[in-house]
Amino acid sequence: MQAVDGLVQAGDVVRFGDSAYASARHTELLDGRGVGTVVVQKPVRSRALNAMDRQENRLISRTRARVEHAFAVMSRQAGQIFQRYVGPARNQAAIQLLNLCYNLKRYETILRLKLHPA
């Protein structure tokens, strides 16, 4: 439960997760804090997912992919997301610089591919 405590912050409305967080205990804990849960359903050996569950998983996965894409790109560019500088201020500055570089690269891609609305 300690991992779930660290994932929820004040102002969170919904938390996306995979099947590892699909338990009644996690749901109760988050519902008690007013945070909704959206979890990808996992098929069981004796029961395949029905069409509605597959469609719901597809919608959830689209949102999760957009969020996780930034971390994947940062991991490739920086070699790792975890910084090993001495002191929290240096670590925070390194992460902010990494975020700035990601945003600049994404902005350039949007302009180059003309993905922005006219």
CYANA upper distance limits for C-alpha pairs under 8 A (distance plus 0.5 A):
  1 MET  CA      5 ASP  CA      6.86
  1 MET  CA     26 HIS  CA      8.04
  2 GLN  CA      6 GLY  CA      7.02
  3 ALA  CA      7 LEU  CA      6.98
  4 VAL  CA      8 VAL  CA      7.08
  4 VAL  CA     26 HIS  CA      7.99
  8 VAL  CA     12 ASP  CA      7.10
  8 VAL  CA     15 ARG  CA      8.40
 12 ASP  CA     35 VAL  CA      6.72
 13 VAL  CA     34 GLY  CA      7.49
 13 VAL  CA     35 VAL  CA      5.35
 13 VAL  CA     36 GLY  CA      6.62
 14 VAL  CA     35 VAL  CA      5.63
 14 VAL  CA     36 GLY  CA      4.90
 14 VAL  CA     37 THR  CA      6.11
 14 VAL  CA     38 VAL  CA      7.60
 15 ARG  CA     35 VAL  CA      7.36
 15 ARG  CA     36 GLY  CA      6.72
 15 ARG  CA     37 THR  CA      5.53
 15 ARG  CA     38 VAL  CA      6.62
 16 PHE  CA     37 THR  CA      6.62
 16 PHE  CA     38 VAL  CA      5.32
 16 PHE  CA     39 VAL  CA      6.38
 16 PHE  CA     60 ILE  CA      8.15
 16 PHE  CA     64 ARG  CA      7.54
 17 GLY  CA     21 TYR  CA      6.66
 17 GLY  CA     22 ALA  CA      8.38
 17 GLY  CA     37 THR  CA      8.04
 17 GLY  CA     38 VAL  CA      6.84
 17 GLY  CA     39 VAL  CA      5.39
 17 GLY  CA     40 VAL  CA      7.24
 18 ASP  CA     22 ALA  CA      7.61
 18 ASP  CA     39 VAL  CA      5.83
 18 ASP  CA     40 VAL  CA      5.63
 18 ASP  CA     41 GLN  CA      8.16
 19 SER  CA     39 VAL  CA      6.75
 19 SER  CA     40 VAL  CA      6.23
 19 SER  CA     41 GLN  CA      6.63
 19 SER  CA     42 LYS  CA      6.62
 21 TYR  CA     26 HIS  CA      6.97
 21 TYR  CA     39 VAL  CA      7.75
 22 ALA  CA     26 HIS  CA      7.51
 22 ALA  CA     27 THR  CA      7.95
 22 ALA  CA     39 VAL  CA      6.79
 22 ALA  CA     41 GLN  CA      8.41
 23 SER  CA     27 THR  CA      6.85
 24 ALA  CA     28 GLU  CA      6.54
 25 ARG  CA     29 LEU  CA      6.70
 26 HIS  CA     30 LEU  CA      6.69
 27 THR  CA     31 ASP  CA      6.38
 27 THR  CA     36 GLY  CA      8.48
 27 THR  CA     37 THR  CA      7.23
 28 GLU  CA     32 GLY  CA      6.55
 29 LEU  CA     33 ARG  CA      7.24
 30 LEU  CA     34 GLY  CA      6.84
 30 LEU  CA     35 VAL  CA      5.64
 30 LEU  CA     36 GLY  CA      7.20
 30 LEU  CA     37 THR  CA      7.83
 31 ASP  CA     35 VAL  CA      5.90
 31 ASP  CA     36 GLY  CA      6.71
 38 VAL  CA     60 ILE  CA      7.81
 39 VAL  CA     60 ILE  CA      8.05
 40 VAL  CA     56 GLU  CA      8.33
 40 VAL  CA     57 ASN  CA      5.76
 40 VAL  CA     60 ILE  CA      7.17
 40 VAL  CA     61 SER  CA      8.04
 41 GLN  CA     49 LEU  CA      8.45
 41 GLN  CA     53 ASP  CA      7.43
 41 GLN  CA     57 ASN  CA      7.07
 42 LYS  CA     49 LEU  CA      8.03
 43 PRO  CA     47 ARG  CA      6.75
 43 PRO  CA     48 ALA  CA      5.64
 43 PRO  CA     49 LEU  CA      5.90
 44 VAL  CA     48 ALA  CA      6.83
 49 LEU  CA     53 ASP  CA      6.34
 49 LEU  CA     54 ARG  CA      6.76
 50 ASN  CA     54 ARG  CA      6.84
 51 ALA  CA     55 GLN  CA      6.66
 52 MET  CA     56 GLU  CA      6.64
 53 ASP  CA     57 ASN  CA      6.56
 54 ARG  CA     58 ARG  CA      6.69
 55 GLN  CA     59 LEU  CA      6.96
 56 GLU  CA     60 ILE  CA      6.77
 57 ASN  CA     61 SER  CA      6.44
 58 ARG  CA     62 ARG  CA      6.80
 59 LEU  CA     63 THR  CA      7.30
 60 ILE  CA     64 ARG  CA      6.81
 61 SER  CA     65 ALA  CA      6.35
 62 ARG  CA     66 ARG  CA      6.95
 63 THR  CA     67 VAL  CA      7.05
 64 ARG  CA     68 GLU  CA      6.49
 65 ALA  CA     69 HIS  CA      6.28
 66 ARG  CA     70 ALA  CA      7.87
 67 VAL  CA     71 PHE  CA      8.11
 68 GLU  CA     72 ALA  CA      6.82
 69 HIS  CA     73 VAL  CA      6.72
 70 ALA  CA     74 MET  CA      6.66
 70 ALA  CA    102 TYR  CA      8.07
 71 PHE  CA     75 SER  CA      6.52
 71 PHE  CA     81 ILE  CA      8.18
 72 ALA  CA     76 ARG  CA      6.83
 73 VAL  CA     77 GLN  CA      6.62
 73 VAL  CA    102 TYR  CA      8.24
 74 MET  CA     78 ALA  CA      6.25
 74 MET  CA     79 GLY  CA      8.10
 74 MET  CA     80 GLN  CA      7.76
 74 MET  CA     81 ILE  CA      7.13
 74 MET  CA     98 LEU  CA      7.58
 74 MET  CA     99 ASN  CA      8.42
 74 MET  CA    102 TYR  CA      7.45
 75 SER  CA     79 GLY  CA      5.66
 75 SER  CA     80 GLN  CA      5.09
 75 SER  CA     81 ILE  CA      6.01
 76 ARG  CA     80 GLN  CA      7.55
 78 ALA  CA     98 LEU  CA      8.06
 81 ILE  CA     95 ILE  CA      8.24
 83 GLN  CA     91 ASN  CA      6.33
 83 GLN  CA     94 ALA  CA      7.82
 83 GLN  CA     95 ILE  CA      8.15
 84 ARG  CA     91 ASN  CA      7.56
 85 TYR  CA     90 ARG  CA      6.49
 85 TYR  CA     91 ASN  CA      6.08
 86 VAL  CA     90 ARG  CA      7.29
 86 VAL  CA     91 ASN  CA      7.92
 87 GLY  CA     91 ASN  CA      7.12
 88 PRO  CA     92 GLN  CA      6.48
 89 ALA  CA     93 ALA  CA      6.62
 90 ARG  CA     94 ALA  CA      6.65
 91 ASN  CA     95 ILE  CA      6.76
 92 GLN  CA     96 GLN  CA      6.63
 93 ALA  CA     97 LEU  CA      6.64
 94 ALA  CA     98 LEU  CA      6.68
 95 ILE  CA     99 ASN  CA      6.66
 96 GLN  CA    100 LEU  CA      6.62
 97 LEU  CA    101 CYS  CA      6.70
 98 LEU  CA    102 TYR  CA      6.76
 99 ASN  CA    103 ASN  CA      6.66
100 LEU  CA    104 LEU  CA      6.66
101 CYS  CA    105 LYS  CA      6.64
102 TYR  CA    106 ARG  CA      6.59
103 ASN  CA    107 TYR  CA      6.50
104 LEU  CA    108 GLU  CA      6.68
105 LYS  CA    109 THR  CA      6.78
106 ARG  CA    110 ILE  CA      6.72
107 TYR  CA    111 LEU  CA      6.77
108 GLU  CA    112 ARG  CA      6.50
109 THR  CA    113 LEU  CA      6.48
110 ILE  CA    114 LYS  CA      6.28
110 ILE  CA    115 LEU  CA      5.53
110 ILE  CA    116 HIS  CA      6.71
111 LEU  CA    115 LEU  CA      7.04
111 LEU  CA    116 HIS  CA      7.27
